[in-house]
């Protein structure tokens, strides 16, 4: 989860989020290079006292300033398209979980092996244990194994919700009357925190999500 004054991404808990962070860093390096070059050119133009009043056209210069942006966009578009297809890819899951959004809590259904259903509410401040976080801890955590292909299917019983886990790179909309799905792999054990990311009413801020990633054993 995020720490105080953290301006970066949360620690990646899935291969997909690792790829998203890599794409962010890749794009940021390109933007920094562009900013430095443009800033240097503007600075040199301000300090330059020589003006060419007879320059009417320059086909070579026009070719260069058309080619370089095109190449730059290709370097950004190719990894972006790769990520776009990775986000929509659903492999053969070993575990399927159904999530139902309510005002203002989540319901989870495990139906692959045993039919297990439970609701997950935010813990009140009075019920918090030591080392638990206020406004983001729940009474029933979602238990998932790591290094396992997991599929999530989500819908809503009332209004629009959004099941968002930044550390996993997942934001899945819960729409009444519609079933959305995604798949992911958690690559390490630990606690993963998230929240509803769609304004769903007065208690929208009190719909936390907690995943406890454990070993298959």
QUIHUWO-V980705 format. One record per helix or strand. SS is the DSSP state (a for helix, b for strand). FROM is the first residue (numbers start at 1). LEN is the number of residues. If there is no record, write none. Layout:
SS_FROM_LEN / SS_FROM_LEN
This chain:
b_14_1 / a_15_33 / a_59_30 / b_95_8 / b_105_6 / b_116_5 / b_122_1 / a_125_3 / b_138_1 / b_142_4 / b_149_8 / b_161_5 / a_166_3 / b_170_5 / b_176_1 / b_180_7 / b_190_7 / a_204_3 / b_208_7
